[in-house]
Amino acid sequence: MKGYMVEKQPINISGLEFKVSFYVAPIEDDMLIGLDFMSSHKATINMDQGYLNICNHEIPFVSIKGDSVPAVKKGDVRIATRTVVPAKSVLRVPCTANQPLKEGNYLIEPNVKTLLAPRVCIEGSKAPVMSFVNISDNKVTLFKNQKVGHLYEIDEIVPDSNTSSNDIVYVSKVTKQDELPEYLKDLYQRSCTGLSESEQSELKSLLINYSDVFSSHEYDIGSFTAIEHSIDTGDAKPIKQRFRRTPICFEGEAEKQIEKMIKADVIEPSVSEWAFSPVLVRKRDGSVRWCVDYRALNNVTKKDVFPLPLVEECMDTLSGNIWFSKLDATWGYWQIKVKEEDKCKTAFLTKFGLYQFKRMSFGLTNAPSTFSRVMNLVLRGLHWKIVLAFLDDVLVLGRDFNDHIKNLAEVFTRLRQYGIKLKAKKCDLFRQEVEYLGRTVGRDGMKVSQSFIDTMAKWTVPTSTKEVERFCGFANYHRSFIKDFANISAPLYGLTGKKQILLGRTTSGRI
């Protein structure tokens, strides 16, 4: 984070003037006086009486002014949803008041022992949000409905009479480029299309506040710890495949992949009795898809079936929304740890030695179920309301701009809470039309995606039973958009299930 050092500037604390050197950071929080200042001025804090003693002056923690009318306690502030504050971090947490608040100003006085929290002034028309500072080396859990503060009604918020605008020193104006991390600039620019200037400013603040939810570099993949992937093989004996020579066309690719996974802390050296062979496939864009042939392992693994939502139910939930944001997890499977006792079963052979996965690998039979279970846990209470998750396809919804940015903040808070990281390059925010589950959805409804039309136009005439079945399955997914689909497809379905078939191409290209 960039900032500026200011030397010996005057500050005023309840009528006492001091000259202090301080650091200006591009954040919106109030100025903090550190321990160096407290020590040099022999300041002490009296927690029982609630005041700071400095230079023989007692300064109350809370000073509420206004015709000698004391602050009126209006209730308590409680945590809205279960939240985990990571070690050595600051987290803004949505809260609730234990009774309805009318219009006006309110002061939240924190009352939580395990975390640090500043006082907050809020408007009665807005839901309270508190910042919690965890200075310990361990994460701290705040439970739903846990009391974290007292709520006081105040007449008005009056600036200190000893402070004037002349006392404020402006060092430098911080630009948007300075505030926004480099790895989020492209996402911000892409997401600003169609937004007003004020909306762009809100989006920028959202990205800055939740910048830690996005991967800052290729190896920043996050770590989800609430659920670990297990591989139940029962009494099966270890399986060890023979080493397969890497094709010349992929020379050097295996070494690159291993180096990448080691840097990302995904794999580690192994001495396992299990061993499987990697498979490398060249993708259409020229890059290499690297995975392990776990078919033999999958055959002896007890299947874990986690129910997936129906696509039709997902589409029904989209009704009434006009803003959509697609989120993509950075190497989603790799963010989930493998149980310690099952790591050995993921071992794979290379000419550089034997390695095993510390994180969940692609190709494992129960990996989709585990990932679905993870997303269901992370988004519990939000799923089907403000966000949809179908495997790794996550779509945040919104009925207007303010609703959508609030929903994004809630989803980002959950991802931060559980340690899930997003890949900014593959995310799309504030879109009025997106492709989701093979359909194009927008404020005007749902239609066939252009990618489906392009694929159908390029599809060659099937020449085997398997190719016919593949075509029928692809077309059936979009049958709701095809009039008289059953009648049109009946001849094709009549060809499926036969042992062998050879189809020819007619002059019209039809079957």
Order of alpha helices (4+ residues) and beta strands (2+ residues): beta-beta-alpha-beta-beta-beta-beta-beta-beta-beta-beta-beta-beta-beta-alpha-alpha-alpha-beta-alpha-beta-beta-beta-alpha-alpha-beta-beta-beta-beta-alpha-beta-beta-alpha-beta-beta-beta-beta-alpha-alpha-alpha
